[in-house]
């Protein structure tokens, strides 16, 4: 099997690859422009950026290596919520999310040589109503500070989530079922 390269510094993506049985992979982090055309849908945005990351990563890889790139974004009413710049920004985002639902979209590209496949996954996340005191206490853990939308579903942020519709792992940053199906098209097997 060809060597797999994860073009991401995300510890969550690395953990998820290991969970699905890909124990051996390299990490190479490309520098990619993450701008996108204004007219794109949320799914179009993450696919566009994922493709850009894959193109940048290709320069760091050999033709036979299988490269995985991903881009995850949180959208509330089609407005992007990035990583918070400070605690006040985190409080603003979490306050807007509480008692409502939002969308998490991840674009994934698998590339080998000149062949690339890009797809996206969308998950609806419903937050329970939370008090400002709870939100401030959560922010004080520092957990929200490096995460899009200011929360991590796999950690204490789970206590804010009432329910989800869709792929849980997508909310962590990598839709593993979709990725496994994409990798199978490049000869990667999981149940042998």
N, C-alpha and C positions, 0 to 999 in steps of 0.2 A: 504494500500500500504506500502511496505517496506520503511524504511528510506533510503534516498539517501545521499551518501558521495562523495563530490568532493575532490579528492586527488591532489589539486593544490593550490598554493598561488596566481595564476594569477587573478587580479581583473577583467580582460576582460572575462575570463571564467566564473567567478561568475556572472557578469552582463548578459552574454549570457544565462546562465541557468535561471535566473530570467525572461529574455525577453520571453522565451518559456513557461513560466508558472510554473517553478519549484521554488517556493518561499521558500520552507522549505528544507534545506539541511545542512549537517555538512561539515566543512572543516577540513581535516586531511592531514598533509603533511608528506609523507614518505621520508626516505632517501634511494635513489636507485642509484645504479651504472649505469651511463649513457654511458658506453663504448659499442661498438658494433663491430661485425666482419667486416673487411674491404671489404669483397666481396658483402655486401648487397647493393641493390638498394636504392635510396632515400626513396621510400615507405617502403621497408624492414627495413630500419634504424629506422624510426619513429614508426613502428609497434613493433619492437624489444624493443625499450626503453619504449613504452607505456605498453607493457606486463610486463617488469621489474618493472615499477612503480606500476602496479596493484598487483603484487606479494608482493612487499614491503608494500603496503597499506593494504593488506589482514590481515597482522599481527596487524593492528590498528583497525580492524573492527570485528563485529560479523558475523556469518554465514549468517544471513538473510538480512544484509545491502547490498544495491546495490552501488558498488564503481565505480566511473568514473575516469579514468586517461587519460591524453593526452600528446602528445609531438609534438611540431611544429618546423619545420626547414625550412630554406630558402636555396635554391640551385641555383647556377649560373653555368651552364655547368657541372652539377653533382658534383660541389664542394660546400661543406657546408659553409654557412655564418652564424656564430653564433652571439652572442651579442658582440658589440664592446668593446674593453678593454680600449679605450680612444678616444678622439676626432679625432686624426689622423687616427685611425683604422676605425672610422665611416666614415670619408671622403673617405678613400680608398674604402670601401664597396659601398657607395653611388655613387662614381665616376664610379665604375665598372658596377653598375646597370643602370645608366642613359642612355637613348636611346636604351635600350635592354629589353628583356623579361627574366624572371626568374620563378622558380617554388617554390611554398609554399606547403609543405606536412605536414599533421597532422595525426598521428596515434592515434586512440582512442580505449581504452579497457573498456568494461563494465563487471564487475565481481560480482557474488553473490555466496558465498560459494565456491564450487569447479568448478562452471561453469563460463566460460569466453568467450567473443567474442571480437576479435580484428579486426578492419578494418582501412583503411586509405583513406584520401581524398587529391586530388591534384588540385591546382589552378595555372593557368598561369597568371602572373602579368607583365604588360608592362609599363615600365617607360618612360616618355617623356624625351627628351634631356633637361638637366638643366645645368646652369652655375655653376662654382665653387663658385661664390659669393652666389648664391641661396642655394647651399648645405651647405656652411659654416653658413649661416643665420639660416638654419633649424637645424643644429647641435647645434647652440648657444641656441636654445630653450630647450635643454637637453632631448627632447622627444626621440631621437633615442637611448639613452644610455642604456636602459634596454630591447631592442627589437632585436630579431634575424633579421639580414639583415640591421639593423640600421634605421628602419622606422616603423611607425604605420599607417596603412591604415585608421584607424578610427579617426585619429587626423590630424594635419597639413601635415603629410606624404601623405595624400590623394592628395595633390596638386602636387605631383611628379608622380602620377599614371595616365597614359593615358587611360588604359582599363584593364579589367581582363576577363579571360575565366574560369568559374567555380564558386565555392562557395565563396562569399564575406566573410562570417563568418569564413570560414576556414583560411583566411588570418589574421583574428583577433585572431585565435588560437583555435577555436572549431567549426567544421562543424555541425551545429545544426540539419539540416535535417537528415544527416546520423546518428547522435547521437540519435535523436528521434526514428528512425526506430530500432536502436539497443535496446533502452530502452523498446520499445513495446514488444520485445521478452522476457523481464523480467516482463511483466505485467503492465508497466507504461503506462497510457493513457493520451492523451492531449486534446481531444475534447469531453468531456463528460459533 
